[in-house]
Amino acid sequence: QDGDTARIRGGKILVAYLTRSGNTRVIAQTLHRALNADLFEIRPASPYPADYEEHVAQASRERAEGYAPPLAALVTDIASYDEVFLGFPIWGQAAPPPILSFLKGHDLRAKALRPFITHGGYGVGSAPGTLAGLAPAARIQPAFVMEADQERRTLNQIKAWLGRIEGE
Ligand SMILES: Cc1cc2nc3c(=O)[nH]c(=O)nc-3n(C[C@H](O)[C@H](O)[C@H](O)COP(=O)(O)O)c2cc1C
């Protein structure tokens, strides 16, 4: 089945994605299997804090500075791909800083770029403009956009539960 998909579409496909809490990984792995595509996880050289609030604060500082953190690895043979599916969550109404690094670090000229974006309910913000600005020579296709669970919502519910327990 996978082989059929690859043959029908033709060309070599890369699925590259960034995730913190796993929502975007579910989509990436589904695409990887369905399209018989290579899978690449975008990881910054130094990982973000495990603590959610610390992560949000660091990402917010980086965004304000326009910082593009060095990545743990780049795709070695990016030139061999005809199509790149690029997945990421929205952080602070924007594409996450490591996505800036990915776009700056790879030549996507003439490739089809298919974004898939997850967000916690506030939409894609400035991300489409960032993609267009940093991959101007790619053939950017309409993004697949999906609202997904927010870690913050989980944290708030746990806090409320603990509050109720303490009040007992
Ligand atoms: C640092 C940070 C900032 C976020 N900012 C936003 C935001 O501005 N708008 C929004 O709708 N969701 C925001 N979210 C929620 C994520 O976009 C959403 O939960 C996403 O599906 C997470 O994907 P992941 O599980 O692949 O990491 C933020 C999450 C994090 C960690």
The ligand as an SDF file (V2000), in Angstrom:
LIG
                    3D

 31 33  0  0  0  0  0  0  0  0999 V2000
    5.6490   27.7840   23.8840 C   0  0  0  0  0  0  0  0  0  0  0  0
    4.2290   27.5460   23.4200 C   0  0  0  0  0  0  0  0  0  0  0  0
    3.4840   28.5940   22.9260 C   0  0  0  0  0  0  0  0  0  0  0  0
    2.1850   28.3810   22.4300 C   0  0  0  0  0  0  0  0  0  0  0  0
    1.5150   29.4200   21.8840 N   0  0  0  0  0  0  0  0  0  0  0  0
    0.2980   29.2070   21.3130 C   0  0  0  0  0  0  0  0  0  0  0  0
   -0.3970   30.2680   20.6570 C   0  0  0  0  0  0  0  0  0  0  0  0
    0.0770   31.4100   20.5680 O   0  0  0  0  0  0  0  0  0  0  0  0
   -1.6100   30.0090   20.1050 N   0  0  0  0  0  0  0  0  0  0  0  0
   -2.1680   28.7570   20.1560 C   0  0  0  0  0  0  0  0  0  0  0  0
   -3.2650   28.5680   19.6190 O   0  0  0  0  0  0  0  0  0  0  0  0
   -1.5370   27.7170   20.7670 N   0  0  0  0  0  0  0  0  0  0  0  0
   -0.3170   27.9140   21.3380 C   0  0  0  0  0  0  0  0  0  0  0  0
    0.3330   26.8710   21.9410 N   0  0  0  0  0  0  0  0  0  0  0  0
   -0.3030   25.5360   21.9280 C   0  0  0  0  0  0  0  0  0  0  0  0
    0.2660   24.6400   20.8250 C   0  0  0  0  0  0  0  0  0  0  0  0
    0.3570   25.3190   19.5910 O   0  0  0  0  0  0  0  0  0  0  0  0
   -0.6120   23.4140   20.6000 C   0  0  0  0  0  0  0  0  0  0  0  0
   -0.8890   22.7780   21.8210 O   0  0  0  0  0  0  0  0  0  0  0  0
    0.0970   22.4440   19.6480 C   0  0  0  0  0  0  0  0  0  0  0  0
   -0.8070   21.5000   19.1360 O   0  0  0  0  0  0  0  0  0  0  0  0
    1.2480   21.7190   20.3230 C   0  0  0  0  0  0  0  0  0  0  0  0
    1.8570   20.8490   19.3930 O   0  0  0  0  0  0  0  0  0  0  0  0
    2.8910   19.7120   19.8420 P   0  0  0  0  0  0  0  0  0  0  0  0
    2.1260   18.7510   20.7370 O   0  0  0  0  0  0  0  0  0  0  0  0
    3.2930   19.0740   18.5480 O   0  0  0  0  0  0  0  0  0  0  0  0
    4.0240   20.3510   20.5700 O   0  0  0  0  0  0  0  0  0  0  0  0
    1.6150   27.0740   22.4670 C   0  0  0  0  0  0  0  0  0  0  0  0
    2.3710   26.0250   23.0050 C   0  0  0  0  0  0  0  0  0  0  0  0
    3.6600   26.2430   23.4800 C   0  0  0  0  0  0  0  0  0  0  0  0
    4.4540   25.0850   24.0250 C   0  0  0  0  0  0  0  0  0  0  0  0
  1  2  1  0
  2  3  1  0
  2 30  2  0
  3  4  2  0
  4  5  1  0
  4 28  1  0
  5  6  2  0
  6  7  1  0
  6 13  1  0
  7  8  2  0
  7  9  1  0
  9 10  1  0
 10 11  2  0
 10 12  1  0
 12 13  2  0
 13 14  1  0
 14 15  1  0
 14 28  1  0
 15 16  1  0
 16 17  1  0
 16 18  1  0
 18 19  1  0
 18 20  1  0
 20 21  1  0
 20 22  1  0
 22 23  1  0
 23 24  1  0
 24 25  2  0
 24 26  1  0
 24 27  1  0
 28 29  2  0
 29 30  1  0
 30 31  1  0
M  END
$$$$
